[in-house]
Amino acid sequence: MSVATLLLCLQGPMQSWGTTSRFDERDTQLEPSKSGVLGLVCAALGRDRSEPVEDLARLRMGVRVDREGIPMRDYQTATGVVTAAGKVDKDRTVVSPRYYLADAAFLVGLEGDRGLLEGIHEALRRPVWPLALGRKSFVPGVPVHVSGGLVESALQEALTGWPLLEGSKGGSLRFVLEDDADGAIRLDQPVAPYAERRFGPRFVKSFMYAVGGEHAPDPVVA
């Protein structure tokens, strides 16, 4: 099996990558979650929420933070919500705090079988369904598809060697790479179809690495 890395550009005015929220308050991580990135990939492929995702879950993910986002909070108000007893309370109003990142830019890498990555790369160029950065209303500011972004390199090499995204100042950037057995735990590993909303743990390691001042070419919409 040939191993390669596919690079994605996740950049936009607002992004939200929650991993632990289940009720009214919705969190966000400081970088893209694996469940969120693979959900975006499923949208590009046209894969329904009821379909299996084992092949995608086997991909190893890494993130280069070209521009740290600014944590922000907004609110969503809903009426006529369902109570714990399963009944709709027409007089009940719920205010849901929702956190997001403003003005962030991430270079994401997916490492694995080249054949699978080729299909994803083409789907990102012409996605079946609209792509979003964690929430349906948070649309990318530039194309997620990276021209020439399918490379014959290991994950870390691909992320450290790729030119800076537009707007990044370079210097020492933060990297978050998936690890097989050690590191901080993230509860965002898909273990079932998305319709079942079941996610398991995975390990990630973070480090800082200096990246040069050359910027990537402007994205091309094909």
URQUI-V221773 format. One line per field, one symbol per residue. ss: DSSP state (a for helix, b for strand, c for the rest). psi: psi as a letter, one per 20 degrees, with the letter a starting at -180 (. if undefined). burial: 1 if it has 9 or more other C-alpha atoms within 8 Angstrom, else 0. Layout:
ss->???
psi->???
burial->???
This chain:
ss->ccbbbbbbbbbbbbbccccccccccbcccccccaaaaaaaaaaaaccccccccaaaaccbbbbbbbbccbbbbbbbbbbbbbcccccbbbbbbbbbbbbbbbbbbbbbbbbbbaaaaaaaaaaaacccccccccccccccccccbbbbbbbcccaaaaaaaccbccccccbbbbbbbbbccccbbbbbbbcccaaaccbbbbbbbbbbbbbcccbccccccc
psi->ppprpppqonprhpqpmqiipichpprqrirqqhhgghggghghikpqhiqqkhghhiqpqqppnhoproprpaqppqrkrprhijqpohippppoppqrppkqppoppopbphgghghgghhhhmqgqqqqmhqhinqqhrphpopjjoqmqrgggghhiqqqqpiqibboqpqopqqhiqaqppmkopjrqhhilpqaqrqqpqrqpppaipqqqpqpo.
burial->001111111111111111101001111111011111111111111100000011001011111111111010000001111100000010001111111111111111111111001101101110110011110001110111110011101110011100111001011011111110000001111111110001111111100010101011000000
